[in-house]
Amino acid sequence: MWALAEQYRRMRFCVPAITYYEWYFGLKPDAVIGFGGYAECLLAQGRPEAARPAALRWLERGGSLTSARRILQASRRMSDTLNARGRPDTLRKLPAPAGTLEEAAAGLP
């Protein structure tokens, strides 16, 4: 089950990979491997709130500190971004572009 999840993750098919990881962890609750790939896929699917505990479990079970830290930092940044988008008053409004696309292209060399 874990190997199949890893193959899906390597091919960037995180939706089925997440399903296989969850089955694997359900069948083997004391699993040592798989949490890093699971956390990466959760992050890739925009689920930072779920990626953080998976990365921490990975660390508890002997995972790479550098990789887990990268996932935890990305998870925090994504959470901050999603929270900011949920509050439109915190977003910086960009000015509308001046002129048309043709006018902008005419100024290019």
C-alpha positions as CSV (number, residue, x, y, z in Angstrom):
1,M,0.0,0.0,0.0
2,W,2.8,2.4,0.9
3,A,4.7,1.7,-2.2
4,L,1.7,2.4,-4.4
5,A,1.1,5.7,-2.6
6,E,4.8,6.6,-3.2
7,Q,4.5,5.8,-6.9
8,Y,1.5,8.0,-7.2
9,R,3.2,10.8,-5.3
10,R,6.3,10.6,-7.5
11,M,4.1,11.0,-10.6
12,R,2.4,14.0,-8.9
13,F,-1.0,12.3,-8.5
14,C,-1.5,13.3,-5.0
15,V,-5.2,12.7,-4.7
16,P,-4.9,8.9,-5.1
17,A,-1.6,8.9,-3.2
18,I,-3.3,10.5,-0.2
19,T,-6.0,7.8,-0.2
20,Y,-3.4,5.0,-0.3
21,Y,-1.4,6.7,2.5
22,E,-4.5,6.9,4.7
23,W,-5.3,3.2,4.0
24,Y,-1.7,2.3,4.8
25,F,-1.7,4.2,8.1
26,G,-5.1,2.7,9.0
27,L,-3.8,-0.8,8.5
28,K,-0.5,-0.1,10.1
29,P,-0.9,2.6,12.9
30,D,2.7,2.1,14.1
31,A,4.1,2.9,10.6
32,V,7.5,4.6,10.5
33,I,7.6,5.4,6.8
34,G,5.3,7.4,4.5
35,F,4.5,10.4,6.6
36,G,6.9,12.7,4.6
37,G,5.3,11.9,1.3
38,Y,1.9,12.1,2.8
39,A,2.6,15.6,4.2
40,E,4.0,16.7,0.9
41,C,0.8,15.6,-0.9
42,L,-1.4,17.2,1.6
43,L,0.4,20.5,1.1
44,A,0.3,20.1,-2.7
45,Q,-3.5,19.7,-2.4
46,G,-3.8,22.9,-0.3
47,R,-4.4,21.2,3.0
48,P,-1.8,22.9,5.3
49,E,-3.8,22.2,8.5
50,A,-3.4,18.4,7.8
51,A,0.1,18.6,6.5
52,R,1.5,20.0,9.7
53,P,0.6,17.1,12.0
54,A,1.8,14.6,9.4
55,A,5.2,16.3,9.2
56,L,5.4,16.3,13.0
57,R,4.6,12.6,13.1
58,W,7.3,12.1,10.5
59,L,9.8,13.8,12.8
60,E,8.7,11.8,15.8
61,R,9.4,8.6,13.8
62,G,12.8,9.5,12.6
63,G,12.2,11.6,9.5
64,S,14.5,14.2,8.0
65,L,14.6,17.4,10.1
66,T,15.5,19.5,7.0
67,S,12.6,18.2,4.9
68,A,10.1,18.3,7.8
69,R,11.1,21.9,8.5
70,R,10.6,22.8,4.9
71,I,7.1,21.2,5.0
72,L,6.2,22.9,8.3
73,Q,7.4,26.3,7.0
74,A,5.5,25.9,3.7
75,S,2.4,24.8,5.7
76,R,2.6,27.9,7.9
77,R,3.0,30.2,4.8
78,M,0.1,28.6,3.0
79,S,-2.1,28.8,6.1
80,D,-1.3,32.5,6.5
81,T,-2.1,33.1,2.8
82,L,-5.4,31.2,3.0
83,N,-6.4,33.1,6.2
84,A,-5.5,36.4,4.5
85,R,-7.7,35.6,1.5
86,G,-10.5,34.8,3.8
87,R,-10.4,38.4,5.0
88,P,-10.7,40.8,2.0
89,D,-9.9,43.8,4.1
90,T,-6.3,42.6,4.6
91,L,-5.6,42.1,0.9
92,R,-3.7,44.8,-0.9
93,K,-5.7,46.1,-3.9
94,L,-3.7,46.4,-7.1
95,P,-4.4,49.3,-9.4
96,A,-6.1,48.4,-12.7
97,P,-3.7,48.3,-15.6
98,A,-3.6,51.4,-17.7
99,G,-4.4,51.2,-21.4
100,T,-5.0,48.1,-23.5
101,L,-2.8,45.1,-24.2
102,E,-2.1,46.4,-27.7
103,E,-0.9,49.8,-26.3
104,A,1.4,48.0,-23.8
105,A,2.8,45.7,-26.6
106,A,3.4,48.7,-28.9
107,G,5.9,50.0,-26.4
108,L,8.0,46.8,-26.5
109,P,11.1,46.7,-28.7
